[in-house]
Amino acid sequence: MWRRAYGITRRDMRGGSGTEVDAKHFDEVLGSSEFYVYIPPSGKLKGYEEMRAFLKAEGCLVEYPGHSDLAPNKNYQVVAITQSGNLLSDAALRRAHRWAHQRNFLHSFFQPLTLRKPSP
């Protein structure tokens, strides 16, 4: 019911957050050493194999189902993306982040203070 008050339809909800949000807050994700995508119980992994192949080519370790202490619910499955304790490449982060947004999946990331890239 609350969606109607804000003019949000079911079609809007199914459409996800789109690429606009991805571009607006991608700079917050840069410099991460870990990236987690949370898949709800009814979530479909369309495009996962292609993303996984790309991330592996970038040298990333992709675990599904992975583990995260920040999972929103015990029923959510986790795609955990790391790179042997190093920072994830910008290309790898962009691909995983965009994939999560296009499917309207929650995501989180970890930025270590010691490995963080210097700001310009």
DOMI-680970 format. One record per residue (C-alpha): residue number from 1; x, y, z; residue in three letters. Coordinates in steps of 0.1 Angstrom, whole numbers. Layout:
residues N
SITE   k    px    py    pz   r
SITE NUM     X     Y     Z ALA
...
//
This chain:
residues 120
SITE   k    px    py    pz   r
SITE   1     0     0     0 MET
SITE   2    28    25     8 TRP
SITE   3    41    23   -28 ARG
SITE   4     9    39   -41 ARG
SITE   5    14    70   -19 ALA
SITE   6    47    76   -36 TYR
SITE   7    36    67   -71 GLY
SITE   8    57    35   -73 ILE
SITE   9    41     7   -93 THR
SITE  10    49   -30   -92 ARG
SITE  11    66   -26  -126 ARG
SITE  12    89     0  -110 ASP
SITE  13    97   -24   -82 MET
SITE  14   106   -52  -107 ARG
SITE  15   127   -28  -127 GLY
SITE  16   152   -24   -99 GLY
SITE  17   173     6   -91 SER
SITE  18   187     7  -126 GLY
SITE  19   220    21  -138 THR
SITE  20   215    57  -126 GLU
SITE  21   220    47   -89 VAL
SITE  22   250    26   -99 ASP
SITE  23   268    56  -113 ALA
SITE  24   258    79   -85 LYS
SITE  25   274    60   -57 HIS
SITE  26   300    38   -74 PHE
SITE  27   327    61   -61 ASP
SITE  28   319    49   -26 GLU
SITE  29   327    13   -36 VAL
SITE  30   361    21   -51 LEU
SITE  31   390     9   -30 GLY
SITE  32   372   -21   -16 SER
SITE  33   389   -54    -9 SER
SITE  34   357   -73    -4 GLU
SITE  35   323   -70   -21 PHE
SITE  36   292   -90   -12 TYR
SITE  37   259   -94   -31 VAL
SITE  38   229  -107   -12 TYR
SITE  39   205  -128   -31 ILE
SITE  40   170  -131   -17 PRO
SITE  41   153  -165   -15 PRO
SITE  42   133  -157   -47 SER
SITE  43   162  -141   -65 GLY
SITE  44   173  -154   -99 LYS
SITE  45   210  -155  -108 LEU
SITE  46   206  -144  -144 LYS
SITE  47   239  -133  -158 GLY
SITE  48   259  -148  -128 TYR
SITE  49   280  -171  -149 GLU
SITE  50   291  -143  -173 GLU
SITE  51   299  -120  -143 MET
SITE  52   318  -148  -125 ARG
SITE  53   339  -156  -156 ALA
SITE  54   348  -119  -160 PHE
SITE  55   357  -116  -123 LEU
SITE  56   379  -147  -124 LYS
SITE  57   397  -133  -155 ALA
SITE  58   404  -102  -133 GLU
SITE  59   420  -124  -107 GLY
SITE  60   391  -124   -82 CYS
SITE  61   379  -152   -60 LEU
SITE  62   341  -156   -63 VAL
SITE  63   323  -177   -38 GLU
SITE  64   287  -187   -41 TYR
SITE  65   272  -194   -17 PRO
SITE  66   296  -174     3 GLY
SITE  67   295  -161    39 HIS
SITE  68   290  -126    53 SER
SITE  69   282  -115    88 ASP
SITE  70   262   -87    74 LEU
SITE  71   236  -108    55 ALA
SITE  72   202   -92    60 PRO
SITE  73   185  -125    68 ASN
SITE  74   195  -162    72 LYS
SITE  75   175  -170    40 ASN
SITE  76   196  -147    18 TYR
SITE  77   224  -163    -1 GLN
SITE  78   257  -145    -5 VAL
SITE  79   280  -140   -35 VAL
SITE  80   314  -131   -19 ALA
SITE  81   340  -114   -42 ILE
SITE  82   376  -110   -29 THR
SITE  83   411  -108   -44 GLN
SITE  84   435  -125   -20 SER
SITE  85   436   -97     5 GLY
SITE  86   443   -71   -22 ASN
SITE  87   420   -43   -35 LEU
SITE  88   395   -54   -61 LEU
SITE  89   402   -38   -95 SER
SITE  90   379    -9  -106 ASP
SITE  91   367   -30  -135 ALA
SITE  92   358   -59  -113 ALA
SITE  93   340   -37   -88 LEU
SITE  94   321   -19  -116 ARG
SITE  95   309   -52  -131 ARG
SITE  96   298   -67   -98 ALA
SITE  97   282   -35   -86 HIS
SITE  98   263   -30  -118 ARG
SITE  99   251   -66  -118 TRP
SITE 100   238   -62   -83 ALA
SITE 101   219   -30   -92 HIS
SITE 102   204   -43  -124 GLN
SITE 103   189   -72  -104 ARG
SITE 104   179   -50   -74 ASN
SITE 105   201   -71   -50 PHE
SITE 106   214   -56   -18 LEU
SITE 107   252   -53   -16 HIS
SITE 108   279   -43     8 SER
SITE 109   316   -38     7 PHE
SITE 110   347   -35    29 PHE
SITE 111   374    -9    25 GLN
SITE 112   405   -15    46 PRO
SITE 113   421    17    59 LEU
SITE 114   457     4    51 THR
SITE 115   450    -5    15 LEU
SITE 116   428    24     5 ARG
SITE 117   438    43   -26 LYS
SITE 118   449    79   -20 PRO
SITE 119   423   105   -30 SER
SITE 120   432   130   -57 PRO
//
